């Protein structure tokens, strides 16, 4: 019988008196990450029983808007790539890529 391994990814959030995130850090010991600071996170989990996504979206109060726009663009690109690998649906993936390009263009995120 194969030996099973468990691991953990931990996210620590420091809140202000109004429960607004001030600091975030994540740890994934198996990946060699310990208390790595972060300013924003989007976490989605699939609830099979209810057939719906459950999401946690947090950002620190000092997360700059321009960085948030880049973060969203990079997240959308990553989701597009994951969707292609997970489903093999090239037509929809190409449509999603077109939207990512549109998003970047209209927010002036394209680098010359």
C-alpha angles and dihedrals in degrees: 000000000000118000111243121219129208125202136176138218111203128197119194118199124192112203132198123230089280092051092251114145113256100168136013132187133173134206130198106169094187088056094048093250121134125175094336109179120238134180099200141017139186115194123181125182128184116237101205095187094056094030093230142111118252113205140193114192117180137162133174119253090245095054104127116233093231090055090046089056091052090045091053092047093050090046092051091049090049092049090050091053092046091048090053093049094043099045107019087223101146096173095057092039090056090050090050090049089052089054091050089053090048091048092051093045095051093047092045092241095135113112115219 
